[in-house]
Amino acid sequence: MYDKLVNYAAKQLELEASEIKPDSTFESLGIDSLDIVEMIMDLETELGVELDMEDQKITTFKELADFIESKLN
């Protein structure tokens, strides 16, 4: 899931995949809340799962990948 997330973010947000590390925060990469919402909506559609992130404190790509994996299991 982590690699899929990194590849998606790199493509959609015009970043180099090599810039994105597991502990990279969204803020450190210039990813704002609107970008995150769009990314989550796209992933929900692609994966066929609802990702309710309202009460989540997710700030890194690894945390997001782990959260998505928990919803898929």
PDB file of N, CA, C and O in Angstrom:
ATOM      1  N   MET A   1       0.831  -1.195   0.000  1.00  0.00           N
ATOM      2  CA  MET A   1       0.000   0.000   0.000  1.00  0.00           C
ATOM      3  C   MET A   1       0.872   1.255   0.000  1.00  0.00           C
ATOM      4  O   MET A   1       0.566   2.236  -0.678  1.00  0.00           O
ATOM      5  N   TYR A   2       1.956   1.212   0.764  1.00  0.00           N
ATOM      6  CA  TYR A   2       2.828   2.383   0.841  1.00  0.00           C
ATOM      7  C   TYR A   2       3.348   2.775  -0.543  1.00  0.00           C
ATOM      8  O   TYR A   2       3.297   3.948  -0.913  1.00  0.00           O
ATOM      9  N   ASP A   3       3.843   1.807  -1.304  1.00  0.00           N
ATOM     10  CA  ASP A   3       4.378   2.102  -2.637  1.00  0.00           C
ATOM     11  C   ASP A   3       3.293   2.646  -3.561  1.00  0.00           C
ATOM     12  O   ASP A   3       3.539   3.567  -4.339  1.00  0.00           O
ATOM     13  N   LYS A   4       2.107   2.083  -3.473  1.00  0.00           N
ATOM     14  CA  LYS A   4       0.984   2.552  -4.285  1.00  0.00           C
ATOM     15  C   LYS A   4       0.667   4.009  -3.946  1.00  0.00           C
ATOM     16  O   LYS A   4       0.434   4.826  -4.837  1.00  0.00           O
ATOM     17  N   LEU A   5       0.661   4.322  -2.667  1.00  0.00           N
ATOM     18  CA  LEU A   5       0.381   5.670  -2.198  1.00  0.00           C
ATOM     19  C   LEU A   5       1.448   6.658  -2.677  1.00  0.00           C
ATOM     20  O   LEU A   5       1.123   7.757  -3.128  1.00  0.00           O
ATOM     21  N   VAL A   6       2.700   6.270  -2.580  1.00  0.00           N
ATOM     22  CA  VAL A   6       3.797   7.132  -3.019  1.00  0.00           C
ATOM     23  C   VAL A   6       3.709   7.386  -4.526  1.00  0.00           C
ATOM     24  O   VAL A   6       3.854   8.523  -4.977  1.00  0.00           O
ATOM     25  N   ASN A   7       3.475   6.336  -5.294  1.00  0.00           N
ATOM     26  CA  ASN A   7       3.367   6.500  -6.749  1.00  0.00           C
ATOM     27  C   ASN A   7       2.200   7.397  -7.125  1.00  0.00           C
ATOM     28  O   ASN A   7       2.322   8.238  -8.015  1.00  0.00           O
ATOM     29  N   TYR A   8       1.075   7.224  -6.453  1.00  0.00           N
ATOM     30  CA  TYR A   8      -0.085   8.075  -6.705  1.00  0.00           C
ATOM     31  C   TYR A   8       0.251   9.538  -6.387  1.00  0.00           C
ATOM     32  O   TYR A   8       0.017  10.428  -7.205  1.00  0.00           O
ATOM     33  N   ALA A   9       0.791   9.768  -5.213  1.00  0.00           N
ATOM     34  CA  ALA A   9       1.094  11.137  -4.781  1.00  0.00           C
ATOM     35  C   ALA A   9       2.107  11.797  -5.709  1.00  0.00           C
ATOM     36  O   ALA A   9       1.963  12.968  -6.062  1.00  0.00           O
ATOM     37  N   ALA A  10       3.116  11.057  -6.097  1.00  0.00           N
ATOM     38  CA  ALA A  10       4.135  11.617  -6.994  1.00  0.00           C
ATOM     39  C   ALA A  10       3.513  12.036  -8.318  1.00  0.00           C
ATOM     40  O   ALA A  10       3.820  13.105  -8.846  1.00  0.00           O
ATOM     41  N   LYS A  11       2.652  11.202  -8.843  1.00  0.00           N
ATOM     42  CA  LYS A  11       2.021  11.490 -10.134  1.00  0.00           C
ATOM     43  C   LYS A  11       1.027  12.653 -10.027  1.00  0.00           C
ATOM     44  O   LYS A  11       1.073  13.584 -10.831  1.00  0.00           O
ATOM     45  N   GLN A  12       0.141  12.597  -9.046  1.00  0.00           N
ATOM     46  CA  GLN A  12      -0.907  13.605  -8.913  1.00  0.00           C
ATOM     47  C   GLN A  12      -0.379  14.964  -8.454  1.00  0.00           C
ATOM     48  O   GLN A  12      -0.890  16.003  -8.871  1.00  0.00           O
ATOM     49  N   LEU A  13       0.628  14.956  -7.610  1.00  0.00           N
ATOM     50  CA  LEU A  13       1.104  16.196  -6.999  1.00  0.00           C
ATOM     51  C   LEU A  13       2.402  16.690  -7.618  1.00  0.00           C
ATOM     52  O   LEU A  13       3.013  17.645  -7.138  1.00  0.00           O
ATOM     53  N   GLU A  14       2.814  16.021  -8.698  1.00  0.00           N
ATOM     54  CA  GLU A  14       4.015  16.414  -9.431  1.00  0.00           C
ATOM     55  C   GLU A  14       5.244  16.491  -8.531  1.00  0.00           C
ATOM     56  O   GLU A  14       5.978  17.478  -8.518  1.00  0.00           O
ATOM     57  N   LEU A  15       5.435  15.410  -7.782  1.00  0.00           N
ATOM     58  CA  LEU A  15       6.609  15.266  -6.929  1.00  0.00           C
ATOM     59  C   LEU A  15       7.437  14.111  -7.467  1.00  0.00           C
ATOM     60  O   LEU A  15       6.935  13.282  -8.226  1.00  0.00           O
ATOM     61  N   GLU A  16       8.689  14.057  -7.080  1.00  0.00           N
ATOM     62  CA  GLU A  16       9.526  12.910  -7.383  1.00  0.00           C
ATOM     63  C   GLU A  16       9.245  11.849  -6.320  1.00  0.00           C
ATOM     64  O   GLU A  16       9.245  12.153  -5.127  1.00  0.00           O
ATOM     65  N   ALA A  17       9.010  10.622  -6.739  1.00  0.00           N
ATOM     66  CA  ALA A  17       8.744   9.552  -5.771  1.00  0.00           C
ATOM     67  C   ALA A  17       9.892   9.429  -4.771  1.00  0.00           C
ATOM     68  O   ALA A  17       9.667   9.092  -3.608  1.00  0.00           O
ATOM     69  N   SER A  18      11.105   9.696  -5.209  1.00  0.00           N
ATOM     70  CA  SER A  18      12.264   9.594  -4.323  1.00  0.00           C
ATOM     71  C   SER A  18      12.254  10.651  -3.209  1.00  0.00           C
ATOM     72  O   SER A  18      12.939  10.499  -2.197  1.00  0.00           O
ATOM     73  N   GLU A  19      11.471  11.724  -3.403  1.00  0.00           N
ATOM     74  CA  GLU A  19      11.349  12.757  -2.371  1.00  0.00           C
ATOM     75  C   GLU A  19      10.481  12.291  -1.208  1.00  0.00           C
ATOM     76  O   GLU A  19      10.587  12.816  -0.099  1.00  0.00           O
ATOM     77  N   ILE A  20       9.629  11.311  -1.459  1.00  0.00           N
ATOM     78  CA  ILE A  20       8.653  10.873  -0.465  1.00  0.00           C
ATOM     79  C   ILE A  20       9.227   9.696   0.323  1.00  0.00           C
ATOM     80  O   ILE A  20       9.505   8.632  -0.231  1.00  0.00           O
ATOM     81  N   LYS A  21       9.392   9.906   1.593  1.00  0.00           N
ATOM     82  CA  LYS A  21       9.907   8.882   2.514  1.00  0.00           C
ATOM     83  C   LYS A  21       8.769   8.467   3.452  1.00  0.00           C
ATOM     84  O   LYS A  21       7.789   9.199   3.589  1.00  0.00           O
ATOM     85  N   PRO A  22       8.887   7.300   4.102  1.00  0.00           N
ATOM     86  CA  PRO A  22       7.818   6.876   5.007  1.00  0.00           C
ATOM     87  C   PRO A  22       7.473   7.915   6.077  1.00  0.00           C
ATOM     88  O   PRO A  22       6.308   8.077   6.440  1.00  0.00           O
ATOM     89  N   ASP A  23       8.485   8.611   6.573  1.00  0.00           N
ATOM     90  CA  ASP A  23       8.233   9.595   7.621  1.00  0.00           C
ATOM     91  C   ASP A  23       8.056  11.017   7.094  1.00  0.00           C
ATOM     92  O   ASP A  23       8.030  11.969   7.874  1.00  0.00           O
ATOM     93  N   SER A  24       7.935  11.165   5.775  1.00  0.00           N
ATOM     94  CA  SER A  24       7.678  12.486   5.202  1.00  0.00           C
ATOM     95  C   SER A  24       6.287  12.941   5.618  1.00  0.00           C
ATOM     96  O   SER A  24       5.303  12.218   5.463  1.00  0.00           O
ATOM     97  N   THR A  25       6.231  14.158   6.149  1.00  0.00           N
ATOM     98  CA  THR A  25       4.909  14.698   6.485  1.00  0.00           C
ATOM     99  C   THR A  25       4.326  15.345   5.240  1.00  0.00           C
ATOM    100  O   THR A  25       5.047  15.771   4.338  1.00  0.00           O
ATOM    101  N   PHE A  26       3.011  15.405   5.218  1.00  0.00           N
ATOM    102  CA  PHE A  26       2.338  16.054   4.096  1.00  0.00           C
ATOM    103  C   PHE A  26       2.771  17.514   4.018  1.00  0.00           C
ATOM    104  O   PHE A  26       3.019  18.048   2.936  1.00  0.00           O
ATOM    105  N   GLU A  27       2.855  18.141   5.173  1.00  0.00           N
ATOM    106  CA  GLU A  27       3.242  19.551   5.242  1.00  0.00           C
ATOM    107  C   GLU A  27       4.635  19.778   4.670  1.00  0.00           C
ATOM    108  O   GLU A  27       4.855  20.748   3.945  1.00  0.00           O
ATOM    109  N   SER A  28       5.580  18.893   4.991  1.00  0.00           N
ATOM    110  CA  SER A  28       6.959  19.071   4.528  1.00  0.00           C
ATOM    111  C   SER A  28       7.068  18.981   3.007  1.00  0.00           C
ATOM    112  O   SER A  28       8.020  19.492   2.417  1.00  0.00           O
ATOM    113  N   LEU A  29       6.088  18.328   2.373  1.00  0.00           N
ATOM    114  CA  LEU A  29       6.089  18.180   0.917  1.00  0.00           C
ATOM    115  C   LEU A  29       5.166  19.182   0.234  1.00  0.00           C
ATOM    116  O   LEU A  29       4.976  19.135  -0.981  1.00  0.00           O
ATOM    117  N   GLY A  30       4.593  20.088   1.024  1.00  0.00           N
ATOM    118  CA  GLY A  30       3.712  21.109   0.451  1.00  0.00           C
ATOM    119  C   GLY A  30       2.342  20.574   0.069  1.00  0.00           C
ATOM    120  O   GLY A  30       1.674  21.138  -0.798  1.00  0.00           O
ATOM    121  N   ILE A  31       1.918  19.492   0.707  1.00  0.00           N
ATOM    122  CA  ILE A  31       0.616  18.892   0.422  1.00  0.00           C
ATOM    123  C   ILE A  31      -0.383  19.481   1.408  1.00  0.00           C
ATOM    124  O   ILE A  31      -0.238  19.329   2.621  1.00  0.00           O
ATOM    125  N   ASP A  32      -1.403  20.158   0.872  1.00  0.00           N
ATOM    126  CA  ASP A  32      -2.382  20.784   1.758  1.00  0.00           C
ATOM    127  C   ASP A  32      -3.591  19.880   1.979  1.00  0.00           C
ATOM    128  O   ASP A  32      -3.684  18.794   1.408  1.00  0.00           O
ATOM    129  N   SER A  33      -4.507  20.344   2.810  1.00  0.00           N
ATOM    130  CA  SER A  33      -5.660  19.516   3.178  1.00  0.00           C
ATOM    131  C   SER A  33      -6.537  19.178   1.979  1.00  0.00           C
ATOM    132  O   SER A  33      -7.117  18.093   1.933  1.00  0.00           O
ATOM    133  N   LEU A  34      -6.645  20.067   1.025  1.00  0.00           N
ATOM    134  CA  LEU A  34      -7.437  19.783  -0.173  1.00  0.00           C
ATOM    135  C   LEU A  34      -6.797  18.651  -0.982  1.00  0.00           C
ATOM    136  O   LEU A  34      -7.494  17.766  -1.479  1.00  0.00           O
ATOM    137  N   ASP A  35      -5.481  18.683  -1.110  1.00  0.00           N
ATOM    138  CA  ASP A  35      -4.766  17.599  -1.800  1.00  0.00           C
ATOM    139  C   ASP A  35      -5.025  16.264  -1.111  1.00  0.00           C
ATOM    140  O   ASP A  35      -5.232  15.246  -1.770  1.00  0.00           O
ATOM    141  N   ILE A  36      -5.011  16.276   0.218  1.00  0.00           N
ATOM    142  CA  ILE A  36      -5.224  15.044   0.975  1.00  0.00           C
ATOM    143  C   ILE A  36      -6.644  14.528   0.758  1.00  0.00           C
ATOM    144  O   ILE A  36      -6.844  13.329   0.559  1.00  0.00           O
ATOM    145  N   VAL A  37      -7.623  15.419   0.794  1.00  0.00           N
ATOM    146  CA  VAL A  37      -9.017  15.013   0.574  1.00  0.00           C
ATOM    147  C   VAL A  37      -9.170  14.395  -0.811  1.00  0.00           C
ATOM    148  O   VAL A  37      -9.806  13.350  -0.956  1.00  0.00           O
ATOM    149  N   GLU A  38      -8.602  15.020  -1.815  1.00  0.00           N
ATOM    150  CA  GLU A  38      -8.686  14.475  -3.177  1.00  0.00           C
ATOM    151  C   GLU A  38      -8.020  13.104  -3.257  1.00  0.00           C
ATOM    152  O   GLU A  38      -8.547  12.187  -3.887  1.00  0.00           O
ATOM    153  N   MET A  39      -6.875  12.971  -2.622  1.00  0.00           N
ATOM    154  CA  MET A  39      -6.161  11.703  -2.642  1.00  0.00           C
ATOM    155  C   MET A  39      -6.998  10.609  -1.972  1.00  0.00           C
ATOM    156  O   MET A  39      -7.094   9.497  -2.492  1.00  0.00           O
ATOM    157  N   ILE A  40      -7.595  10.916  -0.837  1.00  0.00           N
ATOM    158  CA  ILE A  40      -8.414   9.940  -0.112  1.00  0.00           C
ATOM    159  C   ILE A  40      -9.639   9.555  -0.937  1.00  0.00           C
ATOM    160  O   ILE A  40      -9.991   8.378  -1.007  1.00  0.00           O
ATOM    161  N   MET A  41     -10.279  10.518  -1.550  1.00  0.00           N
ATOM    162  CA  MET A  41     -11.459  10.221  -2.373  1.00  0.00           C
ATOM    163  C   MET A  41     -11.093   9.307  -3.543  1.00  0.00           C
ATOM    164  O   MET A  41     -11.822   8.362  -3.845  1.00  0.00           O
ATOM    165  N   ASP A  42      -9.982   9.583  -4.193  1.00  0.00           N
ATOM    166  CA  ASP A  42      -9.528   8.739  -5.307  1.00  0.00           C
ATOM    167  C   ASP A  42      -9.219   7.322  -4.822  1.00  0.00           C
ATOM    168  O   ASP A  42      -9.577   6.346  -5.481  1.00  0.00           O
ATOM    169  N   LEU A  43      -8.559   7.214  -3.678  1.00  0.00           N
ATOM    170  CA  LEU A  43      -8.217   5.898  -3.139  1.00  0.00           C
ATOM    171  C   LEU A  43      -9.467   5.131  -2.721  1.00  0.00           C
ATOM    172  O   LEU A  43      -9.541   3.919  -2.922  1.00  0.00           O
ATOM    173  N   GLU A  44     -10.448   5.819  -2.145  1.00  0.00           N
ATOM    174  CA  GLU A  44     -11.702   5.162  -1.788  1.00  0.00           C
ATOM    175  C   GLU A  44     -12.360   4.549  -3.018  1.00  0.00           C
ATOM    176  O   GLU A  44     -12.834   3.414  -2.980  1.00  0.00           O
ATOM    177  N   THR A  45     -12.384   5.304  -4.099  1.00  0.00           N
ATOM    178  CA  THR A  45     -12.979   4.822  -5.340  1.00  0.00           C
ATOM    179  C   THR A  45     -12.197   3.636  -5.884  1.00  0.00           C
ATOM    180  O   THR A  45     -12.778   2.615  -6.252  1.00  0.00           O
ATOM    181  N   GLU A  46     -10.892   3.774  -5.933  1.00  0.00           N
ATOM    182  CA  GLU A  46     -10.041   2.724  -6.489  1.00  0.00           C
ATOM    183  C   GLU A  46     -10.086   1.433  -5.670  1.00  0.00           C
ATOM    184  O   GLU A  46     -10.104   0.336  -6.228  1.00  0.00           O
ATOM    185  N   LEU A  47     -10.104   1.572  -4.345  1.00  0.00           N
ATOM    186  CA  LEU A  47     -10.035   0.407  -3.474  1.00  0.00           C
ATOM    187  C   LEU A  47     -11.402  -0.126  -3.053  1.00  0.00           C
ATOM    188  O   LEU A  47     -11.502  -1.230  -2.517  1.00  0.00           O
ATOM    189  N   GLY A  48     -12.453   0.658  -3.295  1.00  0.00           N
ATOM    190  CA  GLY A  48     -13.797   0.231  -2.923  1.00  0.00           C
ATOM    191  C   GLY A  48     -14.004   0.148  -1.426  1.00  0.00           C
ATOM    192  O   GLY A  48     -14.689  -0.747  -0.932  1.00  0.00           O
ATOM    193  N   VAL A  49     -13.405   1.089  -0.703  1.00  0.00           N
ATOM    194  CA  VAL A  49     -13.517   1.098   0.755  1.00  0.00           C
ATOM    195  C   VAL A  49     -13.707   2.543   1.213  1.00  0.00           C
ATOM    196  O   VAL A  49     -13.205   3.477   0.586  1.00  0.00           O
ATOM    197  N   GLU A  50     -14.436   2.711   2.309  1.00  0.00           N
ATOM    198  CA  GLU A  50     -14.618   4.056   2.865  1.00  0.00           C
ATOM    199  C   GLU A  50     -13.521   4.315   3.887  1.00  0.00           C
ATOM    200  O   GLU A  50     -13.304   3.518   4.800  1.00  0.00           O
ATOM    201  N   LEU A  51     -12.843   5.426   3.724  1.00  0.00           N
ATOM    202  CA  LEU A  51     -11.738   5.786   4.615  1.00  0.00           C
ATOM    203  C   LEU A  51     -12.139   7.008   5.444  1.00  0.00           C
ATOM    204  O   LEU A  51     -11.820   8.144   5.091  1.00  0.00           O
ATOM    205  N   ASP A  52     -12.830   6.761   6.532  1.00  0.00           N
ATOM    206  CA  ASP A  52     -13.276   7.845   7.406  1.00  0.00           C
ATOM    207  C   ASP A  52     -12.091   8.321   8.238  1.00  0.00           C
ATOM    208  O   ASP A  52     -11.669   7.651   9.181  1.00  0.00           O
ATOM    209  N   MET A  53     -11.569   9.469   7.881  1.00  0.00           N
ATOM    210  CA  MET A  53     -10.362   9.969   8.532  1.00  0.00           C
ATOM    211  C   MET A  53     -10.644  11.114   9.493  1.00  0.00           C
ATOM    212  O   MET A  53      -9.719  11.778   9.962  1.00  0.00           O
ATOM    213  N   GLU A  54     -11.915  11.346   9.786  1.00  0.00           N
ATOM    214  CA  GLU A  54     -12.293  12.505  10.587  1.00  0.00           C
ATOM    215  C   GLU A  54     -11.586  12.577  11.941  1.00  0.00           C
ATOM    216  O   GLU A  54     -11.149  13.654  12.346  1.00  0.00           O
ATOM    217  N   ASP A  55     -11.467  11.461  12.639  1.00  0.00           N
ATOM    218  CA  ASP A  55     -10.857  11.462  13.969  1.00  0.00           C
ATOM    219  C   ASP A  55      -9.416  10.961  13.966  1.00  0.00           C
ATOM    220  O   ASP A  55      -8.855  10.662  15.020  1.00  0.00           O
ATOM    221  N   GLN A  56      -8.825  10.871  12.786  1.00  0.00           N
ATOM    222  CA  GLN A  56      -7.467  10.343  12.666  1.00  0.00           C
ATOM    223  C   GLN A  56      -6.442  11.472  12.712  1.00  0.00           C
ATOM    224  O   GLN A  56      -6.677  12.563  12.192  1.00  0.00           O
ATOM    225  N   LYS A  57      -5.322  11.196  13.331  1.00  0.00           N
ATOM    226  CA  LYS A  57      -4.203  12.147  13.348  1.00  0.00           C
ATOM    227  C   LYS A  57      -3.091  11.562  12.497  1.00  0.00           C
ATOM    228  O   LYS A  57      -2.110  11.026  13.012  1.00  0.00           O
ATOM    229  N   ILE A  58      -3.257  11.671  11.197  1.00  0.00           N
ATOM    230  CA  ILE A  58      -2.314  11.099  10.246  1.00  0.00           C
ATOM    231  C   ILE A  58      -1.524  12.237   9.618  1.00  0.00           C
ATOM    232  O   ILE A  58      -2.092  13.155   9.026  1.00  0.00           O
ATOM    233  N   THR A  59      -0.208  12.163   9.757  1.00  0.00           N
ATOM    234  CA  THR A  59       0.618  13.254   9.233  1.00  0.00           C
ATOM    235  C   THR A  59       1.702  12.782   8.268  1.00  0.00           C
ATOM    236  O   THR A  59       2.328  13.600   7.594  1.00  0.00           O
ATOM    237  N   THR A  60       1.932  11.449   8.194  1.00  0.00           N
ATOM    238  CA  THR A  60       2.988  10.946   7.313  1.00  0.00           C
ATOM    239  C   THR A  60       2.416   9.931   6.319  1.00  0.00           C
ATOM    240  O   THR A  60       1.309   9.421   6.494  1.00  0.00           O
ATOM    241  N   PHE A  61       3.185   9.659   5.291  1.00  0.00           N
ATOM    242  CA  PHE A  61       2.763   8.687   4.282  1.00  0.00           C
ATOM    243  C   PHE A  61       2.668   7.284   4.880  1.00  0.00           C
ATOM    244  O   PHE A  61       1.763   6.528   4.528  1.00  0.00           O
ATOM    245  N   LYS A  62       3.581   6.929   5.770  1.00  0.00           N
ATOM    246  CA  LYS A  62       3.547   5.599   6.405  1.00  0.00           C
ATOM    247  C   LYS A  62       2.292   5.454   7.251  1.00  0.00           C
ATOM    248  O   LYS A  62       1.632   4.416   7.209  1.00  0.00           O
ATOM    249  N   GLU A  63       1.958   6.485   8.018  1.00  0.00           N
ATOM    250  CA  GLU A  63       0.743   6.430   8.833  1.00  0.00           C
ATOM    251  C   GLU A  63      -0.495   6.262   7.956  1.00  0.00           C
ATOM    252  O   GLU A  63      -1.399   5.499   8.293  1.00  0.00           O
ATOM    253  N   LEU A  64      -0.532   6.972   6.840  1.00  0.00           N
ATOM    254  CA  LEU A  64      -1.680   6.861   5.935  1.00  0.00           C
ATOM    255  C   LEU A  64      -1.751   5.474   5.313  1.00  0.00           C
ATOM    256  O   LEU A  64      -2.832   4.893   5.220  1.00  0.00           O
ATOM    257  N   ALA A  65      -0.622   4.941   4.891  1.00  0.00           N
ATOM    258  CA  ALA A  65      -0.595   3.598   4.306  1.00  0.00           C
ATOM    259  C   ALA A  65      -1.044   2.558   5.331  1.00  0.00           C
ATOM    260  O   ALA A  65      -1.809   1.654   4.995  1.00  0.00           O
ATOM    261  N   ASP A  66      -0.583   2.671   6.563  1.00  0.00           N
ATOM    262  CA  ASP A  66      -0.988   1.740   7.621  1.00  0.00           C
ATOM    263  C   ASP A  66      -2.482   1.844   7.895  1.00  0.00           C
ATOM    264  O   ASP A  66      -3.146   0.827   8.094  1.00  0.00           O
ATOM    265  N   PHE A  67      -3.018   3.062   7.908  1.00  0.00           N
ATOM    266  CA  PHE A  67      -4.443   3.275   8.135  1.00  0.00           C
ATOM    267  C   PHE A  67      -5.271   2.616   7.020  1.00  0.00           C
ATOM    268  O   PHE A  67      -6.257   1.933   7.294  1.00  0.00           O
ATOM    269  N   ILE A  68      -4.868   2.824   5.785  1.00  0.00           N
ATOM    270  CA  ILE A  68      -5.596   2.245   4.653  1.00  0.00           C
ATOM    271  C   ILE A  68      -5.552   0.721   4.725  1.00  0.00           C
ATOM    272  O   ILE A  68      -6.565   0.056   4.510  1.00  0.00           O
ATOM    273  N   GLU A  69      -4.385   0.174   5.025  1.00  0.00           N
ATOM    274  CA  GLU A  69      -4.263  -1.285   5.146  1.00  0.00           C
ATOM    275  C   GLU A  69      -5.166  -1.830   6.233  1.00  0.00           C
ATOM    276  O   GLU A  69      -5.734  -2.911   6.076  1.00  0.00           O
ATOM    277  N   SER A  70      -5.313  -1.099   7.342  1.00  0.00           N
ATOM    278  CA  SER A  70      -6.182  -1.563   8.425  1.00  0.00           C
ATOM    279  C   SER A  70      -7.635  -1.590   7.985  1.00  0.00           C
ATOM    280  O   SER A  70      -8.410  -2.421   8.458  1.00  0.00           O
ATOM    281  N   LYS A  71      -8.012  -0.696   7.092  1.00  0.00           N
ATOM    282  CA  LYS A  71      -9.387  -0.656   6.598  1.00  0.00           C
ATOM    283  C   LYS A  71      -9.646  -1.754   5.566  1.00  0.00           C
ATOM    284  O   LYS A  71     -10.792  -2.151   5.354  1.00  0.00           O
ATOM    285  N   LEU A  72      -8.605  -2.232   4.937  1.00  0.00           N
ATOM    286  CA  LEU A  72      -8.754  -3.278   3.919  1.00  0.00           C
ATOM    287  C   LEU A  72      -8.802  -4.671   4.536  1.00  0.00           C
ATOM    288  O   LEU A  72      -9.225  -5.622   3.879  1.00  0.00           O
ATOM    289  N   ASN A  73      -8.381  -4.799   5.768  1.00  0.00           N
ATOM    290  CA  ASN A  73      -8.353  -6.120   6.422  1.00  0.00           C
ATOM    291  C   ASN A  73      -9.606  -6.373   7.231  1.00  0.00           C
ATOM    292  O   ASN A  73      -9.743  -7.433   7.842  1.00  0.00           O
TER     293      ASN A  73
END
